[in-house]
Amino acid sequence: MRQAIPARANPPRLCFIGFGEAGQAFARGLREAGIAEIAAFDIAGDEARVREPAQKLGVRLAASLGEALAGADFVFSAVTAASSVEAARQAAAHLAAGQVFVDVNSVSPGRKREAAALFGRDDGDYLDLAIMAPVHPKRHATPCLVAGEAGPRFIEIFSDFGMSLSPAGPEIGAATIVKMVRSVMVKGLEALSYECFMAAHRAGVEETILASLARSYPGFDWPVAVPYNVSRMLQHGVRRAAEMREVALTLRELGLDPAVTEGVVAQQERLGRLGLRLEPEMGMAMLDEVDTALAAAESDGRYSQKL
């Protein structure tokens, strides 16, 4: 019997459709793990935020989608939620048998299934991959769930390059449903942290609220968690709002009214649009700067209190 050749001895060739934060983080980690041939296509490819990281990482930035896909074994789609199905549609026109389309976008299971339906028998395989934590600092080693018929093969190959992959089953949507439902709590807790403690800050009762919550939730470090949660909203709120719209869609697909989740969309976008970059180490003092920025944004008409 012929002995299997280790994946590292014959590394796969990769392509990224969309080369933003997630694509760059995965590409950097996988290159360091031993994958040399990586191409990318991004509609903002002429902009420094895409062009310069690609040059530093040695990623071939293609002028067209077809050029980027040519020769790739695995194609990672990491675009905006609104563009995910269209990206799949365009890629399906170019992919050949043996190429695998890996959809990492934070969209509802219904959108993943809609995208998967675009791939015929000769258009390569489709994988539903859900990134289950922030891509920094672990980059490609960030825990992920994988769903689809090509899942076992993908896990076998990429685990050898340091990816942290768990199977979610053969059904498309089985990975992303976990991410979407989990986000109800994770992104919702961020928004609740902001809303509760901004109210406490304005009312001058922060210490009283902290003491009360410490009694109700022993072991939960609110003075650390709240600044972290607010900082995440400031940095990623616009993108998180887009994801939470997909979470709301997921809940509707499950027959639930996403009343709370729709409020989280508004709060995430409100803070994300402020353009502040505050570090969690500031502690509760960051609420002063957020309050000042909110007042300025509302007074100069950048947006109203109700988005």
N, C-alpha and C positions, 0 to 999 in steps of 0.2 A: 504493500500500500504506500502511495506517495505521501510523504510528510507535508503537512500544510506549511506554506511559507508565511512567516510572521508578517503582520501588517506593516511594521516598521521597515521591513526589507523591500516593500513595494508600496510606498505611501500613495494614497489616492490624490487625484487632482481635484481642486476645489474651485468653485465660483460663488461669489456673493452678489445677489441682486439687492441693491441697497447697501451702502457702505457707511452707515452711521455708527452710533455708539456700540450697538450689539455686534454688527459685522466686524468692526475694527477690533473689538475685544476678543472675539473668537478667532479672527485671523492672526492676531499677535500670538495668542496662546498656542494655536495649532502650528504656526511656523516654528516657534521655540520647541515644540514637541517633535518636530522633524518633517513636517509637510512643507515642501518647497514650492510646489506649483500652485499658486493661488491667483485667480483673476477676479475682477469685480466690475460691475456696471452700476452706475448711479446717475440719475438724471441731473444731479448737481455735481457731476464729475469735474467741471471746470472750476468749482469753488475750492478755496484753500482748505476748508474744513474736511474735504474729501480727498483732494489731490495730494496734499502734503502728508497725511498719515499713510496713504497708499505708497508714496515714494519711500518713506522711512521704513515701511514694513517689507518692501520688495514685492508688493502686490501689483500685478499687471492691471492697470485701469484701462478697460476697453472703451472704444468709442461707440460701440453698439452692443445691444443685448446679444445678438447672434454671435458676434466676435467673442464676447465674454464666455458664452456657454460652450463654444467649440472645444471639444476634448475633455471637458470636465466630467468627473465621475459622480460628484455630488454637488448639487446646486442649492445653496442656502438662500431662501427668500427672507429678507429682513427689511421690509419696506413699512410704510405707514399702514395703519389698519384700513383706512379708506381705499388704499391702492392694492391690497393683498390679492383680491380676486383677479384684477386686471393684470397684475404681475404674473400670476399663474397662467392666465390666458395667453399672454405674449410668450412666455417661456415654453408652453406646451407646443407652440408652433415650431419650435426649434429643437426640442429634445428628441433624442433617439433612444432605441431600446438599450437598456443597461444603465442609462443615466437616471439618477435619483433626485427628485425635487423635494427638498426639506423645508417645509413651511414653518418658520419659527415665529410668525407674526401673532400678536396678542389679539386674536379675534374670536368670535363665538364659534362653537362647534358647527353650527349651520353654515357659516362662511367657509370653514375648513372643508366641509363636505361639498359645498358648491365649487370650491377650487379643485378638489380632488376629481370631481366629475369631468373636468376639462381634459384630463389625461387619459388617452386611449391606450390600448394594449401596446402600441408601438411608440408611445410618447414617454417612456420611462416610468418609474415608480414614483408614488407620492407618499411622503411621510409627514405626519402631524407631530411636531416637536414643540413642547412647552417648556420655556425657560422659567424655572421655579424660584429664582432669587435674583437680586441685582447682579449684573455681569461683572462688576468690580467689587472686590479685587480678584476673584477667582478666574475671571475670563472664561476660557473654554471649559474649565473644570467646574463651572457653576452647575448645580444639580438640574437635570432635565428629565422630563418624561417623554417617551417615544411611543407612538401608535401608528400602526400600518403594517401591511404584509412584509414590507422590507425592513421592519424594525429589528428583528434578530440579527440580520446581516449588518445593519448600521451599528448596532451596539457592539457586536463582535469586533468590527474594524476600529471604531473610534474610541472604544475603551482602552485600546492599546496605545492611544495617543493622549491619554489622561482625561478624557471626558467622563463626567459622572452621570451615567445614563441608567434609567430604570424603565422597564417595559410597562406599557399601559394596555397592551392588547392589540389585536389586529384591526379593530374598528377605528376609522378616521373620526376624530373628535374625542376619543377616549382620553387623550392626554390633555387637550386644551380645556375640557370641561372641568378638570381638577384645578387648573390654573385660574379659570374664570370664577369658579365658586369660591376658591380661596381668596381671591382679590376682593370679594365683598367685605371680608373681614380686614385684610391687610391694609388696603387703601382706605377703607371706611374708618379704621382705627386712626389712621393719619388725620383724616378730616375731622373726626371727633376730638382728637387731641388739640388741634388748632382751635376749633370752635369753643370747646369747653374752657381752655386756658386763656384764650383771648378775652372771653367774657369775664373770667376770673381776674385777669389783668386789669381790665377797664373798671371792674367793680372794686378792686383793691383787696380781693380775698384769696389771692393765690395760695398763701401759706395754709389757710384754713382748708381749702379744697385739697391741697396736697396731703395734709394730715388725714382728712376724711377718706380719701381714696387709698392711702396707705393702709388704713384699718380694713377697708373693704376688700382690697386686693393685696394681701401680704405677699412680699417677695417680688412685686412688680415695681421696678425703679422708675417712677413717673418723672422725677427731675432729669433723668437721662433720656427716657423714651420720648418725652414731649418735644424737646429741641431737635432730636433726631428726626422725628416724624414731620415736624414743620419744615426742617431743612430739606427733606426729600421732596415735599410738595413744592417748595420754592424752586428747586433745581429741575424737577421732572414733572411738575404739575400739568403742563399742557399735554405732554405725552400720556401721562396717567389718566387724564380726563378722557382722551380718545380711547384708551383701553377700557375705562369704566363704562363708556357708551356701549362697548361690545359686551361687557358684563351685564349691563341692563338688557341687551338683546338676548343674551344667554338665559337670563331669568325669565324673559317673556317666552322663549322657546320651551322653558320648563313649566309654563303656565303660572308664573308668579308675577305680581305687580312690583316692579323695582323702585318703590317709592323712596327708600333711603338711599339706594345707589344713585338715583338721579340727583339727589342733593349732594352726594359726594362728587359727582361730575362737576357741579358748579363750584364747589369749594376748591377742588384740585386745580381747575382752570384759573380761578380767581388768583390764587397765590402764584401759580406758574407764570402768569402774565405780568407779574410785578417786575420780573427781571432781576430779583435779588439773588445773591449767592452768599449765604450765611452758613458758617460752620456750626455743627452741633455743640462744639466746645464753648460757644457763647452762652449756653444755658438759656434760662428763661429771659435773659436780657434781650434776646433776639426779638421778643414780642414787641418791644418798643420800636425797633426799626421797621418791623412789619406793619405796625399800626401807623407809623408816619408815612410809609410808602402807600398804604391803602388810602389814607386821607388825601394824599397828593394825586393818586390815580383817579379818585372819585371827583375831586374838585376840578381837575383839568379836563374831565370828560373822556379820559382814555377808556373807561368802562363804568357802567353804573353798578350799584351794589347788587342788582339782579342781572346776571348775565343772560 
